[in-house]
Amino acid sequence: MLIEELTNYCDINYRRNCPTENCGCCNVSCTHPITCPHNCEQCLEQIHFPSRYPNGRLDYTCNNILNFYVCKYFHKYSSEIEYALNTINSLPYKNIFNILSLGCGASPDLAAFEKYLSQNKFNIPVNYLGIDMNPLWKDKHDFLKNYFSQTSYNPEYIYTDVTEIFKDHYTADKNVLILQYLISHFYNTGKLSAVNEFYKNLILNVVKKMQPNSIIIINDVNSNRRGRDLFLRFSDMLAKYGINHIYSCRYFEYNIQNEYQCYGIQYPCKDILTWPSQNLARYNPWTVCSSAQLIIELR
């Protein structure tokens, strides 16, 4: 399965570049704004929690970090999408999946589709367009395209800001739209005020072209301070533009500290659905799901 193959690929690349835990190799060409901690997990902490690290790294601008990131988070993110897929009764009745994934990263959502379809023995072709502004993902994307080259999966990738896709033809004929940890990235990069305009453009240029029974999944951090309070604003805007839909909110019971994190229906389990291999132990991989989700079906 892709989830094992890609994490193994990233592990091999990471070990080649960082043979010891704190190799310091980032000294050579580090883009860290102030001081590199020589520890990719600490750099990821800076990216994900910018308010704690005002002088920290702001984005994934290092190949070592991306390899570490995949090994640490890919099982978690893929599992969260797989949980969502298992709740959508209309999925098996699709003749084809035309997926648009915004802020796709290493495509954990594509791995979730592969596992979902394989486990349920559904022979449904998958066209996948991943949009990500970071060209450093390219080697992972090339790996994915090669992995699926003899299958009914057709992954393609475009490197641009998600707000730029509305200026071109990338958005036609989609029946699945996925926003995975994208809203929180608006927050992390200080662009939360741009979400309303992004929603508007997304609805006018993508959602309005989607057929009835198409699916939209927003999967992100379960915290009002990271943009989750903006999920339902998307549903409100769909209604404003006359798009008939139903939705459900779901969450995993992980580190719940207030009633607002009980976001709709609780999943009965938070364990990841594919377990990391032992060689990934050095990355301290996540073994539980923790997100909140808005799952929309167009009518």
C-alpha positions in Angstrom: 0.0 0.0 0.0 1.1 3.6 -0.6 1.2 4.5 3.0 4.0 2.0 3.7 5.8 2.6 0.5 5.9 6.4 0.7 6.9 6.5 4.4 9.7 4.0 3.7 10.9 6.2 0.8 11.0 9.3 3.1 12.7 7.4 5.9 15.4 6.2 3.5 16.0 9.8 2.3 15.9 11.2 5.8 18.5 8.7 7.1 20.7 9.4 4.1 20.7 13.1 4.9 20.6 12.8 8.7 22.4 9.6 9.8 22.3 10.7 13.5 19.3 12.1 15.4 20.8 15.6 15.6 23.1 15.7 12.6 23.3 19.5 12.2 23.4 19.1 8.4 20.9 21.9 8.1 23.8 24.3 8.8 24.9 24.0 5.1 21.9 25.6 3.5 19.4 26.3 6.2 16.6 28.7 5.5 15.7 29.0 9.1 15.1 32.7 9.9 17.1 32.9 13.1 18.7 29.8 14.6 18.3 26.2 13.4 17.8 23.8 16.4 19.3 21.0 14.3 16.2 18.9 15.1 13.5 18.5 12.5 10.8 17.8 15.1 11.6 21.1 16.8 11.4 22.9 13.5 8.0 21.3 12.8 6.9 22.5 16.3 7.8 26.0 15.3 5.9 25.9 12.0 2.8 24.4 13.7 2.7 26.8 16.7 4.0 30.1 15.4 2.6 32.0 18.4 5.0 30.1 20.7 8.0 30.7 18.5 8.0 34.3 17.1 11.5 33.8 15.6 10.9 30.3 14.4 10.7 28.7 11.0 7.5 29.7 9.3 7.0 27.0 6.6 8.2 23.7 5.2 11.2 25.0 3.3 13.6 22.1 3.9 13.6 18.6 2.4 14.7 17.1 5.6 11.7 18.5 7.4 9.4 17.2 4.7 10.8 13.7 5.0 10.5 13.8 8.7 6.9 15.3 8.4 5.7 12.4 6.3 7.2 9.8 8.6 5.6 11.5 11.6 2.2 12.5 10.4 1.2 10.5 7.2 -0.5 7.6 9.0 -2.5 10.0 11.2 -3.6 12.3 8.3 -4.5 9.4 6.1 -6.4 7.7 8.8 -8.5 10.8 9.5 -9.6 10.9 5.9 -10.3 7.2 5.9 -12.5 7.6 8.9 -14.5 10.3 7.0 -14.8 8.1 3.9 -16.3 5.3 5.9 -19.1 7.6 7.0 -20.2 8.6 3.4 -22.9 6.2 2.2 -22.9 7.5 -1.4 -19.2 6.8 -2.1 -19.6 3.2 -3.5 -22.1 4.5 -6.1 -19.6 6.7 -7.9 -18.4 5.6 -11.3 -15.2 7.6 -11.0 -13.5 9.8 -8.4 -12.3 13.1 -9.7 -10.6 14.5 -6.6 -9.3 18.0 -6.0 -7.0 18.2 -3.0 -6.1 21.7 -1.9 -2.8 22.0 0.1 -2.2 18.3 -0.7 1.3 18.0 0.7 2.3 14.3 0.3 -1.3 13.2 -0.5 -2.4 11.3 2.6 -5.9 11.7 1.3 -5.0 9.7 -1.8 -3.5 6.9 0.4 -6.8 6.9 2.3 -8.8 6.4 -0.9 -6.5 3.6 -2.0 -7.0 1.8 1.3 -10.7 2.5 1.4 -11.3 1.2 -2.1 -9.0 -1.8 -1.6 -10.5 -2.9 1.7 -14.1 -2.7 0.2 -13.1 -4.3 -3.1 -14.4 -1.3 -5.1 -12.9 -1.1 -8.6 -13.4 2.7 -9.1 -10.9 4.8 -11.1 -9.4 7.7 -9.4 -8.2 11.0 -11.0 -6.4 13.1 -8.4 -5.3 16.7 -8.7 -3.2 17.9 -5.8 -2.5 21.6 -5.4 0.4 22.8 -3.2 2.5 25.9 -3.3 5.6 24.1 -2.1 7.7 22.6 -5.0 9.8 20.7 -2.5 7.1 18.1 -2.5 7.9 17.2 -6.1 10.1 14.1 -5.3 7.3 12.6 -3.2 4.8 13.4 -6.0 7.0 11.8 -8.6 7.2 8.7 -6.3 3.4 8.6 -6.1 3.0 8.9 -9.9 5.5 6.1 -10.4 3.8 4.0 -7.7 0.4 4.3 -9.4 1.7 4.2 -13.0 0.2 0.8 -13.8 -3.1 1.3 -12.0 -6.4 3.0 -12.5 -5.1 5.9 -10.3 -4.0 9.1 -12.1 -2.4 11.6 -9.7 -1.3 14.9 -11.0 0.2 17.9 -9.2 0.4 21.7 -9.7 2.6 23.9 -7.6 0.8 27.2 -6.9 -0.9 29.0 -4.2 -4.4 27.6 -3.7 -5.9 31.0 -4.3 -4.3 31.1 -7.8 -6.2 28.0 -9.1 -9.4 30.0 -9.6 -7.7 31.9 -12.5 -7.3 28.8 -14.6 -9.1 25.6 -15.7 -8.0 23.2 -12.9 -11.3 23.1 -11.2 -13.7 21.5 -13.7 -15.4 18.1 -13.4 -14.5 17.4 -9.7 -16.8 15.3 -7.5 -14.6 15.2 -4.4 -13.0 18.3 -2.8 -10.6 17.9 0.2 -9.2 20.6 2.4 -6.8 18.9 4.7 -5.1 21.1 7.4 -5.5 24.1 5.0 -7.5 26.4 7.2 -5.1 26.1 10.0 -2.3 26.9 7.6 -4.0 30.2 6.8 -3.8 30.8 10.6 -0.2 29.7 10.9 0.9 32.0 8.1 -1.1 35.0 9.4 -3.6 35.0 6.6 -6.8 34.0 8.5 -8.5 37.2 7.3 -8.2 35.8 3.7 -10.4 32.8 4.4 -13.7 34.5 3.6 -12.5 35.5 0.1 -11.0 32.1 -0.4 -14.3 30.4 0.5 -16.2 32.7 -1.9 -13.8 31.9 -4.8 -13.9 28.2 -4.0 -17.7 28.1 -4.1 -18.0 30.2 -7.3 -15.2 28.5 -9.2 -15.2 24.9 -7.9 -18.3 24.0 -6.0 -20.8 25.5 -8.4 -19.3 23.2 -11.1 -19.6 20.0 -9.0 -22.5 17.6 -9.6 -25.1 16.6 -7.0 -23.8 14.0 -4.6 -20.3 15.4 -4.8 -18.4 15.3 -1.5 -16.4 18.0 0.3 -14.3 17.1 3.3 -12.6 19.7 5.6 -10.3 18.0 8.0 -8.2 20.2 10.4 -7.1 21.0 13.9 -9.8 20.7 16.6 -9.3 24.2 18.0 -11.2 27.4 17.7 -7.9 29.3 17.9 -6.7 27.5 14.7 -9.6 28.2 12.3 -12.0 25.4 13.1 -14.6 28.0 14.1 -14.6 29.0 10.4 -15.7 25.6 9.1 -19.4 26.2 9.3 -19.0 29.6 7.7 -18.3 27.6 4.5 -21.7 25.9 4.9 -23.3 29.2 5.5 -21.8 30.6 2.3 -22.9 27.6 0.3 -26.4 28.4 1.4 -26.0 32.0 0.5 -25.0 31.1 -3.0 -28.0 28.8 -3.4 -26.1 25.5 -3.2 -28.2 22.8 -1.6 -26.2 20.5 0.7 -26.3 18.5 3.9 -23.4 18.3 6.3 -22.2 16.5 9.4 -19.5 17.6 11.9 -17.3 15.0 13.5 -14.4 14.8 15.9 -12.0 12.5 17.6 -11.9 12.2 21.4 -8.3 13.5 21.9 -7.2 16.0 24.4 -10.7 17.5 24.8 -10.4 20.5 27.1 -13.6 22.3 26.5 -17.2 21.7 25.2 -16.4 23.5 21.9 -14.1 20.7 20.9 -17.0 18.2 21.0 -17.7 19.1 17.4 -20.7 17.2 16.3 -20.5 13.4 16.3 -17.6 11.7 18.1 -15.9 8.9 16.3 -16.1 5.7 18.4 -12.3 5.2 18.1 -9.3 7.5 17.7 -6.7 4.9 16.8 -5.0 5.3 13.4 -6.1 2.7 10.9 -2.7 1.7 9.6 0.2 1.2 12.1 3.7 2.6 11.4 6.5 0.1 10.8 9.2 -0.2 13.5 11.8 1.7 11.4 9.7 4.9 11.9 10.0 4.9 15.7 12.7 7.6 15.5 10.1 10.1 14.2 7.8 9.6 17.2 4.8 9.0 14.7 1.3 9.9 15.8 -0.8 6.8 16.5 -4.1 8.6 17.2 -6.4 10.8 15.3 -7.2 14.2 16.7 -8.9 16.3 14.1 -12.3 17.9 13.6 -14.2 17.5 10.3 -16.9 19.1 8.3 -18.3 16.5 5.7 -20.6 18.0 3.1 -22.6 16.2 0.4 -24.1 18.4 -2.4 -27.8 17.8 -3.2 
